[in-house]
Amino acid sequence: MNIIICEDETEHREFLQATITEYAMFHEPSIEIVLSTSDPDTVLDYLKDQRADCYFLDIELSSTLNGMELARIIRRHDPLAQIIFISMHADKLKLTFKYKLAALDFIVKDAGYDKLALEIQDTLKVAFETYQKIGINTHLSYVQVKIGERIKNILYDDIYSFETASQDHKIILHERNGVYEFYGSLSTYEQIDRRFYRCHKSFLINLDYIKEVNLKNRIVILTNGHVCPVSSRKVRELQAMLKK
């Protein structure tokens, strides 16, 4: 579960980072802070090419954008994003209803560090439980994989291809933000969505990301530059699918 922190008070931001990092280390290695900043524009720049799953947002940001406005932009791009607001003032809670942002939690910073740490930990526990449920919900376009001790949800839209690994019973997934190897079978993912096509016994590709088809050499080049073979008996079928 990738987390972004946007908090303009250095002391509070560092406390958030330390609390989340400690919780991940001792309780849930799947949790990772991918960005921690005081600037909401830095968050928006990050989200142009990458995704996060959970956001800790200070409402009172010293910027042209406050936390509520930033959350509204995040919601527009990702309706499933989990948002936790942070504020020095408990009465700001009513703003979350005004903006109709369905926040996961609202944390008041002046509660004292010991109490604040417990609240953050409780929120992280709930956020990760929700994250796990999202990944296994068959009505949502996610693949959930286990990489070592980490659980990761990956959107269909972010996946370029799957392929069999050199190690038995393992597959390799190429996606927008990385390459992951984990135990599994290609057949598990062959029917999850019509955009995925088994072009070879060892390769399953996302048809939306085909850049070039070389029929002479029986290969497909994807938009990430990855080259995948096409078996001879699949060439005509692939041609027909692409024409559709």
PELINDA-V210288 format. One record per pair of residues at least 24 apart in sequence whose C-alpha atoms are under 10 Angstrom apart, sorted by the first residue. I is the first residue (numbers start at 1). J is the second residue. D is the distance in Angstrom with one decimal. If there is no record, write none. Layout:
<<I & J & D> <I & J & D>>
//
This chain:
<<1 & 28 & 9.5> <1 & 29 & 9.1> <1 & 30 & 5.7> <1 & 31 & 4.7> <1 & 32 & 6.2> <1 & 33 & 8.5> <1 & 34 & 9.5> <1 & 52 & 7.5> <1 & 53 & 5.8> <1 & 54 & 7.2> <1 & 127 & 8.9> <1 & 128 & 7.0> <1 & 131 & 7.0> <1 & 132 & 8.9> <1 & 150 & 9.0> <1 & 151 & 7.7> <1 & 152 & 6.5> <1 & 153 & 7.6> <2 & 30 & 8.2> <2 & 31 & 6.1> <2 & 32 & 5.1> <2 & 33 & 5.8> <2 & 34 & 5.9> <2 & 35 & 8.7> <2 & 51 & 7.9> <2 & 52 & 4.9> <2 & 53 & 5.2> <2 & 54 & 6.3> <2 & 55 & 8.6> <2 & 152 & 9.0> <2 & 153 & 9.8> <3 & 31 & 7.3> <3 & 32 & 6.0> <3 & 33 & 4.6> <3 & 34 & 5.8> <3 & 35 & 7.0> <3 & 36 & 8.5> <3 & 51 & 9.4> <3 & 52 & 5.9> <3 & 53 & 6.1> <3 & 54 & 4.8> <3 & 55 & 5.7> <3 & 56 & 7.6> <3 & 82 & 9.4> <3 & 83 & 9.8> <4 & 32 & 8.9> <4 & 33 & 6.0> <4 & 34 & 6.0> <4 & 35 & 4.9> <4 & 36 & 5.9> <4 & 37 & 8.2> <4 & 43 & 7.7> <4 & 46 & 9.7> <4 & 51 & 9.5> <4 & 52 & 6.7> <4 & 53 & 8.1> <4 & 54 & 6.4> <4 & 55 & 4.8> <4 & 56 & 6.3> <4 & 57 & 8.2> <4 & 83 & 9.7> <5 & 33 & 7.7> <5 & 34 & 8.5> <5 & 35 & 6.3> <5 & 36 & 4.6> <5 & 37 & 6.2> <5 & 38 & 8.1> <5 & 39 & 9.8> <5 & 40 & 9.6> <5 & 43 & 8.6> <5 & 54 & 8.7> <5 & 55 & 5.9> <5 & 56 & 4.8> <5 & 57 & 6.1> <5 & 58 & 8.4> <5 & 84 & 9.6> <6 & 35 & 8.3> <6 & 36 & 6.0> <6 & 37 & 5.1> <6 & 38 & 5.3> <6 & 39 & 6.7> <6 & 40 & 6.5> <6 & 41 & 9.9> <6 & 42 & 9.0> <6 & 43 & 7.5> <6 & 55 & 7.7> <6 & 56 & 6.2> <6 & 57 & 5.0> <6 & 58 & 6.2> <6 & 59 & 9.2> <6 & 61 & 8.3> <6 & 67 & 8.1> <6 & 70 & 9.5> <6 & 85 & 9.8> <6 & 86 & 9.5> <7 & 36 & 7.8> <7 & 37 & 6.4> <7 & 38 & 4.9> <7 & 39 & 7.8> <7 & 40 & 8.8> <7 & 56 & 7.8> <7 & 57 & 6.2> <7 & 58 & 5.0> <7 & 59 & 8.4> <7 & 60 & 8.5> <7 & 61 & 6.9> <7 & 62 & 9.3> <7 & 67 & 8.8> <7 & 85 & 10.0> <7 & 86 & 8.3> <7 & 87 & 9.6> <8 & 36 & 9.8> <8 & 37 & 7.2> <8 & 38 & 4.0> <8 & 39 & 7.0> <8 & 40 & 9.2> <8 & 57 & 9.5> <8 & 58 & 7.4> <8 & 59 & 9.7> <8 & 60 & 8.2> <8 & 61 & 5.9> <8 & 62 & 6.8> <8 & 63 & 9.0> <9 & 37 & 9.7> <9 & 38 & 7.3> <9 & 58 & 8.9> <9 & 60 & 9.7> <9 & 61 & 8.6> <9 & 62 & 9.2> <10 & 37 & 9.1> <10 & 38 & 7.9> <12 & 58 & 9.7> <12 & 86 & 9.8> <12 & 109 & 8.0> <12 & 113 & 9.4> <13 & 37 & 7.9> <13 & 38 & 8.1> <13 & 56 & 9.7> <13 & 58 & 9.3> <15 & 113 & 8.4> <15 & 116 & 9.5> <15 & 117 & 8.5> <16 & 56 & 8.6> <16 & 116 & 9.2> <16 & 117 & 8.1> <16 & 120 & 7.9> <18 & 117 & 9.6> <19 & 116 & 9.4> <19 & 117 & 6.3> <19 & 118 & 9.1> <19 & 120 & 7.4> <19 & 121 & 7.6> <20 & 117 & 8.8> <20 & 120 & 7.5> <20 & 121 & 7.3> <20 & 124 & 7.8> <22 & 121 & 9.5> <23 & 117 & 9.7> <23 & 120 & 9.2> <23 & 121 & 6.7> <23 & 122 & 10.0> <23 & 124 & 8.2> <23 & 125 & 9.2> <24 & 121 & 9.6> <24 & 124 & 9.1> <27 & 121 & 9.7> <27 & 125 & 9.0> <28 & 124 & 9.4> <28 & 125 & 8.7> <28 & 128 & 8.5> <28 & 149 & 8.6> <28 & 150 & 7.8> <28 & 151 & 9.2> <29 & 148 & 9.7> <29 & 149 & 6.7> <29 & 150 & 5.7> <29 & 151 & 8.3> <30 & 128 & 8.6> <30 & 146 & 9.3> <30 & 147 & 9.1> <30 & 148 & 9.7> <30 & 149 & 7.3> <30 & 150 & 4.3> <30 & 151 & 5.4> <30 & 152 & 7.0> <31 & 124 & 8.8> <31 & 127 & 10.0> <31 & 128 & 7.9> <31 & 150 & 8.1> <31 & 151 & 8.8> <31 & 152 & 9.3> <38 & 62 & 8.3> <38 & 63 & 9.0> <39 & 63 & 7.2> <39 & 64 & 9.7> <39 & 65 & 8.9> <39 & 66 & 9.9> <40 & 64 & 8.8> <40 & 65 & 6.7> <40 & 66 & 7.9> <40 & 67 & 7.9> <40 & 69 & 9.5> <40 & 70 & 6.7> <40 & 71 & 9.8> <41 & 65 & 8.2> <41 & 70 & 8.8> <43 & 70 & 8.6> <43 & 74 & 9.4> <44 & 70 & 8.3> <44 & 73 & 8.5> <44 & 74 & 8.2> <47 & 74 & 8.5> <47 & 77 & 9.0> <48 & 77 & 9.9> <49 & 176 & 8.4> <49 & 177 & 8.6> <50 & 158 & 9.4> <50 & 176 & 7.7> <50 & 177 & 6.8> <51 & 77 & 9.8> <51 & 78 & 8.9> <51 & 81 & 9.5> <51 & 154 & 9.8> <51 & 155 & 9.7> <51 & 158 & 9.6> <51 & 176 & 9.5> <51 & 177 & 8.5> <52 & 78 & 9.2> <52 & 81 & 7.6> <52 & 82 & 9.2> <53 & 78 & 8.9> <53 & 80 & 7.9> <53 & 81 & 5.4> <53 & 82 & 6.3> <53 & 83 & 8.7> <53 & 127 & 9.1> <53 & 128 & 9.5> <53 & 131 & 7.7> <53 & 153 & 9.1> <54 & 80 & 9.2> <54 & 81 & 5.9> <54 & 82 & 4.6> <54 & 83 & 5.8> <54 & 84 & 7.7> <54 & 104 & 9.5> <54 & 124 & 9.2> <54 & 127 & 7.5> <54 & 128 & 9.0> <54 & 131 & 8.8> <55 & 81 & 7.6> <55 & 82 & 6.2> <55 & 83 & 4.8> <55 & 84 & 6.0> <55 & 85 & 8.2> <55 & 103 & 9.9> <55 & 104 & 9.8> <56 & 82 & 8.8> <56 & 83 & 6.2> <56 & 84 & 4.8> <56 & 85 & 5.9> <56 & 86 & 6.9> <56 & 105 & 9.5> <56 & 106 & 9.5> <56 & 107 & 9.5> <56 & 120 & 9.7> <57 & 83 & 7.3> <57 & 84 & 6.2> <57 & 85 & 4.9> <57 & 86 & 5.9> <57 & 87 & 8.6> <57 & 106 & 9.6> <57 & 107 & 9.9> <58 & 84 & 8.7> <58 & 85 & 5.8> <58 & 86 & 4.6> <58 & 87 & 5.8> <58 & 88 & 8.9> <58 & 106 & 9.9> <58 & 107 & 9.4> <58 & 108 & 9.9> <58 & 109 & 9.5> <59 & 84 & 10.0> <59 & 85 & 6.5> <59 & 86 & 6.1> <59 & 87 & 5.7> <59 & 88 & 8.7> <59 & 89 & 9.4> <59 & 92 & 8.1> <59 & 93 & 9.7> <59 & 95 & 9.5> <59 & 96 & 9.8> <60 & 85 & 10.0> <60 & 86 & 8.5> <60 & 87 & 6.8> <60 & 88 & 8.4> <60 & 89 & 9.5> <60 & 92 & 9.6> <61 & 87 & 9.7> <68 & 95 & 7.9> <68 & 96 & 7.4> <68 & 98 & 9.9> <68 & 99 & 7.3> <68 & 100 & 9.9> <68 & 101 & 8.2> <69 & 99 & 8.6> <69 & 101 & 10.0> <71 & 96 & 9.7> <71 & 99 & 9.2> <71 & 101 & 7.3> <71 & 103 & 9.1> <72 & 99 & 7.6> <72 & 100 & 8.7> <72 & 101 & 6.8> <74 & 101 & 9.9> <75 & 101 & 7.5> <75 & 102 & 9.5> <80 & 130 & 9.9> <80 & 131 & 9.3> <80 & 134 & 8.4> <80 & 140 & 9.9> <81 & 127 & 10.0> <81 & 131 & 9.4> <82 & 127 & 7.0> <82 & 128 & 9.7> <82 & 130 & 8.7> <82 & 131 & 8.6> <83 & 127 & 9.1> <84 & 120 & 9.4> <84 & 123 & 8.1> <84 & 124 & 9.6> <84 & 127 & 9.3> <104 & 130 & 9.9> <138 & 192 & 9.0> <141 & 192 & 8.8> <141 & 193 & 8.4> <142 & 192 & 9.5> <143 & 189 & 8.5> <143 & 192 & 8.9> <145 & 173 & 9.6> <145 & 180 & 9.1> <145 & 181 & 9.3> <145 & 182 & 7.3> <145 & 183 & 8.6> <145 & 184 & 8.8> <146 & 180 & 9.5> <146 & 181 & 9.1> <146 & 182 & 6.5> <146 & 183 & 7.8> <146 & 184 & 9.5> <147 & 180 & 7.2> <147 & 181 & 6.8> <147 & 182 & 5.4> <147 & 183 & 8.0> <148 & 181 & 9.1> <148 & 182 & 7.5> <148 & 183 & 9.2> <152 & 180 & 9.8> <156 & 192 & 9.2> <156 & 193 & 8.2> <156 & 195 & 8.8> <156 & 196 & 9.0> <156 & 206 & 8.6> <157 & 195 & 9.5> <157 & 206 & 8.7> <157 & 208 & 8.7> <157 & 209 & 9.4> <158 & 206 & 9.4> <158 & 209 & 9.7> <159 & 196 & 9.3> <159 & 205 & 8.5> <159 & 206 & 6.9> <159 & 208 & 9.7> <159 & 209 & 8.8> <160 & 196 & 9.1> <160 & 204 & 8.9> <160 & 205 & 6.2> <160 & 206 & 5.3> <160 & 207 & 8.5> <160 & 208 & 8.4> <160 & 209 & 6.3> <160 & 210 & 8.7> <160 & 222 & 7.2> <160 & 223 & 8.1> <160 & 224 & 7.5> <160 & 225 & 10.0> <160 & 226 & 8.5> <161 & 196 & 8.1> <161 & 197 & 9.2> <161 & 198 & 9.7> <161 & 203 & 7.2> <161 & 204 & 5.6> <161 & 205 & 4.3> <161 & 206 & 5.8> <161 & 207 & 9.2> <161 & 209 & 8.9> <161 & 222 & 8.7> <161 & 224 & 9.9> <161 & 226 & 8.7> <161 & 228 & 8.8> <162 & 186 & 7.0> <162 & 189 & 8.5> <162 & 190 & 9.5> <162 & 196 & 9.3> <162 & 197 & 9.9> <162 & 198 & 9.2> <162 & 202 & 8.3> <162 & 203 & 5.9> <162 & 204 & 5.0> <162 & 205 & 6.4> <162 & 206 & 8.7> <162 & 228 & 9.9> <163 & 198 & 9.6> <163 & 200 & 9.2> <163 & 201 & 8.8> <163 & 202 & 5.4> <163 & 203 & 4.5> <163 & 204 & 6.2> <163 & 205 & 8.4> <163 & 228 & 8.9> <164 & 201 & 8.6> <164 & 202 & 5.2> <164 & 203 & 6.8> <164 & 204 & 9.1> <165 & 202 & 8.6> <171 & 202 & 9.1> <171 & 203 & 9.6> <172 & 203 & 9.6> <173 & 204 & 9.5> <173 & 205 & 10.0> <174 & 205 & 9.6> <174 & 224 & 9.0> <174 & 226 & 8.8> <175 & 224 & 8.9> <176 & 224 & 8.2> <195 & 241 & 9.9> <197 & 238 & 8.4> <197 & 241 & 9.4> <198 & 230 & 8.8> <198 & 231 & 9.5> <198 & 234 & 8.6> <198 & 238 & 9.4> <199 & 228 & 8.2> <199 & 229 & 7.2> <199 & 230 & 5.1> <199 & 231 & 6.4> <199 & 232 & 9.4> <199 & 233 & 9.2> <199 & 234 & 6.1> <199 & 235 & 8.0> <199 & 237 & 9.0> <199 & 238 & 7.4> <200 & 228 & 8.2> <200 & 229 & 6.5> <200 & 230 & 5.2> <200 & 231 & 5.1> <200 & 232 & 8.8> <200 & 233 & 9.1> <200 & 234 & 7.4> <200 & 235 & 9.8> <201 & 229 & 9.5> <201 & 230 & 8.9> <201 & 231 & 7.7> <202 & 228 & 9.1> <202 & 229 & 8.7> <202 & 230 & 9.6> <202 & 231 & 9.7> <203 & 228 & 6.8> <203 & 229 & 7.5> <203 & 230 & 8.3> <203 & 231 & 9.7> <204 & 228 & 8.8> <204 & 230 & 10.0> <207 & 238 & 9.3> <207 & 241 & 8.8> <207 & 242 & 7.8> <208 & 242 & 9.5> <210 & 242 & 9.3> <213 & 238 & 9.4> <213 & 239 & 8.8> <213 & 242 & 9.9> <215 & 239 & 9.2>>
//
